[in-house]
Every structure is written in structure tokens, then in C-alpha cells.
Amino acid sequence: MKASIYNTSAKEVGEIELPEGIFDAKRNDALVHQVVLAMQANARTPVAHTKGRGEVRGGGKKPWKQKGTGRARHGSIRSPIWRGGGTTHGPVKERDFSQKINKKMRAKAVATVLSEKLRKGKMIFVDSLSFKAPKTKDAKATLGGLAKIEGFAELATRRNNAALILLSKHDVAVVKSFRNMKNVMVDEARNANPVDLLTYRYILVVDPKVSVKTLTERLEK
């Protein structure tokens, strides 16, 4: 299967042959859902934490003697049944939310999402992005140029999650140029994952021959 390659002025400058195993994979919503949930769980940092009776300050002295007072027996004023005492079965920061994801499952999920983006016309192959120096003005102009491609008008107007730009290699000038734009994320093609691919409406694959080769080597291992 083939796809067109565009320059930043929205002109078609060539074609690229795409591997069907990555860009024409069968839709599998259940697999993508499972992998995305697992990745989000693995990224979760437990913050909520309540103190048990052993962590609450005070309560080292027995409030009154065991027998002879006519009152119930107590060993500490920091017992969960006392006001100001510890919490029973509350959330603790030591909880582990991580889930195991098989390597083949993750790779298949990436291929599935890439294929769906391509089928729905949400992916552009851009010949190159090169900025002499980091400039947000140049980054906006680039998106404005690519927005002229049919079906990609929202690249220039969408406020949130407009585009994920996949580079063939790290480029400081490009990364810094788009850094101030909250609706765009820049990353390397080798780091493509289902969560980011689904978060952004459009996918821009820069230097497609190298980027696609990188994806192929990573996903078909």
C-alpha cells in the first residue's frame, strides 16, 4: 500500500510504500483498550495516603488501667474508634497499580491505532521539518501550511490535542519550536504508543522513510 508525502506547503512531493502489517492491521478495539488501560495504570502514582494507628502521633500511653474503672478496655487513644485516631482500611501510597503488558500486545496495539488513523485520513507524511532556530512563529506557520491539505483544516484551529508529530530522530529546534503550543506534542517515532496516538486527532510522520523503517523494526521484532 502507498501513501502520499507532502512538504510543509501542502504540496505532494512523493510517495512511500507502507508495510501492511503496521498500517493495514485489522481493527481490534478490545486489545487496544486493554493495552491503554494497562499503560495508564502503570503511569499512575499513588498519592492518597491515610495514617493507620501506628502512624498517628501520640497514643503511646494506656489511657486508663485495664480493670476497676467501670469503663471499656482501651490500649491507645489513637485506636481507629477514637476521634483523632488512625484510619481503618484507608488508601495507602504503597499500593501497586501496575499491570503487565506483553511486548507483542503493545506492538499490535500500536499497529492497530496507526492503521485506524490512516484509514480515517488522520495521518500526514511530511518530507521534513527543519528550523534554523527554535521559533514558535515558524511552528505555527508550518501547521498552517499543512492545514491546507484536504481534511486537515483543524490542524491550525484546534485548541487541544491537535497533532502528534513523530520525528525520525530528536531535533532540539523542532521540539522547542512546538513546546509552547499546548495542542501539539513532539516525540520520536520509536516512542510511539497507543495512549499518545489516541490522544491526538492527527498524526504527522516526519521523514517518513526513516520513521516508517524505525517503526517496522520495532513492531515486527
ZIFEN-V329766 format. One record per helix or strand. SS is the DSSP state (helix for helix, strand for strand). FROM is the first residue (numbers start at 0). LEN is the number of residues. Records with the same first field share a line. If there is no record, write none. Layout:
# ZIFEN-V329766
SS: FROM-LEN ; FROM-LEN
This chain:
# ZIFEN-V329766
strand: 1-5 ; 11-6 ; 122-4 ; 162-5 ; 183-5 ; 201-5
helix: 19-4 ; 28-14 ; 102-17 ; 135-11 ; 152-3 ; 171-7 ; 188-3 ; 193-6 ; 207-12
